[in-house]
């Protein structure tokens, strides 16, 4: 299998695995995942339709004393199935600590699905993620 196709399938699976509904039918939703060394999630508010500006309350925890830092990012799906990777948010506080961010998101091509990716990094190299 071509590496690009494999990555797209993995990304689609990640987005599907973190999505709890098939459409933005609820005004508030939650996505969460856990990997060795980190966990995190996002509470999505005002997700009334794909054209809505949604509120995002993002949380991230470092769960392992391994000298690595943790990151979280949002993934969204536009009309036509294109996956958008939003910027990483980084936490460097060490094991047993966490961080949170409140922000908003909107997309002219729609927010049809929203997922979260949590990862452990060494420098800019992703070691593991969910």
Buried (B, 14 or more C-beta within 10 A) or exposed (E): EEEEEEEEEEBBEBBEEBBEEEEBEEEEBBBBBEBEBBBBBBBBBBBBEBEBEBBBBBBBBBBBEBEBBBBBBBBBBBEEEEBBEBEBBEBEEBBEEBBBEEEEBEBEBBBBBBBBBBBBBEEEEEBEBB
